[in-house]
Amino acid sequence: MNDRNGNRNGTHPKIEDVARLAGVSTATVSRALNATGRVREETRLAVERAVAELGYTPNFGGQALASKRTNTIGAIIPTMENAIFARALQALQETLSESNVTLLVATSHYSPQREEAQLRSLLARGVDGLALIGIYRSEIAYRLLDTRRVPFVILWSDPAQSTHVTIGFDNQAAASDVAERVIAAGHRQIAMISGIRDGNDRAEARVAGVAAAMQAHGLVLPNNWLIEIPYTLDDGEQAARQILTKTPRPTAIVCANDVIAAGVLRAARELDIDVPSQLSVTGFDDIELARAVSPPLSTVHVPHRRIGSTAARLLMDWIITGNRPNSVTFPTAFMARESLQRLEVAVT
Amino acid sequence: MNDRNGNRNGTHPKIEDVARLAGVSTATVSRALNATGRVREETRLAVERAVAELGYTPNFGGQALASKRTNTIGAIIPTMENAIFARALQALQETLSESNVTLLVATSHYSPQREEAQLRSLLARGVDGLALIGIYRSEIAYRLLDTRRVPFVILWSDPAQSTHVTIGFDNQAAASDVAERVIAAGHRQIAMISGIRDGNDRAEARVAGVAAAMQAHGLVLPNNWLIEIPYTLDDGEQAARQILTKTPRPTAIVCANDVIAAGVLRAARELDIDVPSQLSVTGFDDIELARAVSPPLSTVHVPHRRIGSTAARLLMDWIITGNRPNSVTFPTAFMARESLQRLEVAVT
């Protein structure tokens, strides 16, 4: 990234400079930046590029100033339909509510393009702060955050992987720990069903963690035993079916979240493969589902609610004091339940 | 309810009238109505009472006018941690997003007091419209909605039970249908685990529906076989344990939602009671959990996403055209899965 206030000649760039560089009128620049939606996509992109290039800061033009709070915090999450985000959002909202601050919610469906559009829309509304998920976004998105000078926190990622204020945990270490336990239980034939890694640092880190643990024990994760799918029960079931109907069959499947693992349990049941005596399965997240399925899932407990409430507290502190807070790393915990069993027991 | 514009002498009541009746200053009235939080609870209540009595409409004082849209819609739901509300909210937000409208989210934890506080807060922000859950709220809350003249829709309830724009379904008929099917499968010893009925018309209607169907067949729902609990897995498990460890034992348990039913399955497993051969269990909602548990739950499919997207569309139409839309009743569907079995089969 360039110099944060990176305009070329040391003076504050004006809206006229942006208009000239983008080849549009100042009114169009204004419309594009305020996300009123009456601007063609290519024009908007040209304006954003000019804004990024010049380091133009619309704040100076009279937009949300530090002294002019809106008492709203924006959150952009992949989807509310994943219980982990719903939980965090609930805690975020409850904690903000204590300060009489309202939560604006938008979703991205794991798409950086949609996140960028939502980001622009929330910034145009003048939110006091933002909670975002994960570290991957476009340079334009980071630039927008920079130029608007809105406090923002990143949730779910490993704080060690980001220069921004991050409230999360070490996804790679947690996934390594799961694989270590599966290996310690005697398993050598291990498959993994992962989330889509592209654009998702948490999914990426979890695969890296499992692969690293296996490698440390001289094991490999074969390509046909590593399947990437969206985080749904149906996709999990289908991926498991693909793995379990071929020979050789793994004795354990490590899943990137509990929803996928629940899908694996369904596939195993339909294929008459007993879990855990014939197949061990692990999840990640420890949502309610993990204890509702049969057998209950061995999984990684992630403190979703504390991530949400901490985000609210740090954002409010930052907004009120103006002091950027430090990142927070939460510990995770392996929850040993019936779905993971020693291979020796399984064989007898 | 009184006359909608019910001020006494035909003139528009002024803020001074409210202040006089409430025995406070006009500045206090303003603070109370704008929910800035610097007003004592009893003062705020006195102001609200005066506003309700006089039919005072703060809009005339310069608050959100129809012509001055904020492009935000507020939603107050019981909790995001229940998948049914998360799903509807997701669809609501996605549909609003197409119109470049942002969603403000607040939660009430099924408390009318908290809903009223959240309502006041959202109204003070000048939302263009509101989505609320269920028909039960205080007269003050309804009065607030009336006087502010903000379009609002009620979700989840039976439109026949409300004079307001309602997007929902006939909870009682759907629950009756479940009970009819349980009875048709030969069950006579039927228990029900319900949500908390107080303040929740959906929970109330579901119990009424089950009781009516049983009564039509000359059956009674004994008091000790009707347990009201919060909608959680742990509470469901505990309630089931209470019912299943006593003699006589029911042959079927009808649950007011899928989460409770998943708890019943857990209790049955721990008590070594086989579902469905020794006990039938039904849920309500058809969330992902219903198909993830073992055996999969017979349940009522509720179109949560369509409720959310319809709410968004009706609200936007109403806001843009000024014409109040009609209520919408969605059909529900019974999903027959393994957890409900014929009693004859179970006995052999």
Boltz contact constraints between the chains, C-beta under 6 A:
constraints:
  - contact:
      token1: [A, 37]
      token2: [B, 100]
      max_distance: 6.0
  - contact:
      token1: [A, 80]
      token2: [B, 86]
      max_distance: 6.0
  - contact:
      token1: [A, 80]
      token2: [B, 89]
      max_distance: 6.0
  - contact:
      token1: [A, 80]
      token2: [B, 90]
      max_distance: 6.0
  - contact:
      token1: [A, 81]
      token2: [B, 86]
      max_distance: 6.0
  - contact:
      token1: [A, 81]
      token2: [B, 87]
      max_distance: 6.0
  - contact:
      token1: [A, 81]
      token2: [B, 90]
      max_distance: 6.0
  - contact:
      token1: [A, 86]
      token2: [B, 80]
      max_distance: 6.0
  - contact:
      token1: [A, 86]
      token2: [B, 81]
      max_distance: 6.0
  - contact:
      token1: [A, 86]
      token2: [B, 86]
      max_distance: 6.0
  - contact:
      token1: [A, 87]
      token2: [B, 81]
      max_distance: 6.0
  - contact:
      token1: [A, 89]
      token2: [B, 80]
      max_distance: 6.0
  - contact:
      token1: [A, 90]
      token2: [B, 80]
      max_distance: 6.0
  - contact:
      token1: [A, 90]
      token2: [B, 81]
      max_distance: 6.0
  - contact:
      token1: [A, 100]
      token2: [B, 37]
      max_distance: 6.0
  - contact:
      token1: [A, 102]
      token2: [B, 104]
      max_distance: 6.0
  - contact:
      token1: [A, 103]
      token2: [B, 105]
      max_distance: 6.0
  - contact:
      token1: [A, 104]
      token2: [B, 102]
      max_distance: 6.0
  - contact:
      token1: [A, 104]
      token2: [B, 104]
      max_distance: 6.0
  - contact:
      token1: [A, 105]
      token2: [B, 103]
      max_distance: 6.0
  - contact:
      token1: [A, 105]
      token2: [B, 105]
      max_distance: 6.0
  - contact:
      token1: [A, 233]
      token2: [B, 288]
      max_distance: 6.0
  - contact:
      token1: [A, 233]
      token2: [B, 292]
      max_distance: 6.0
  - contact:
      token1: [A, 262]
      token2: [B, 292]
      max_distance: 6.0
  - contact:
      token1: [A, 288]
      token2: [B, 233]
      max_distance: 6.0
  - contact:
      token1: [A, 292]
      token2: [B, 233]
      max_distance: 6.0
  - contact:
      token1: [A, 292]
      token2: [B, 262]
      max_distance: 6.0
  - contact:
      token1: [A, 292]
      token2: [B, 293]
      max_distance: 6.0
  - contact:
      token1: [A, 293]
      token2: [B, 292]
      max_distance: 6.0
  - contact:
      token1: [A, 294]
      token2: [B, 294]
      max_distance: 6.0
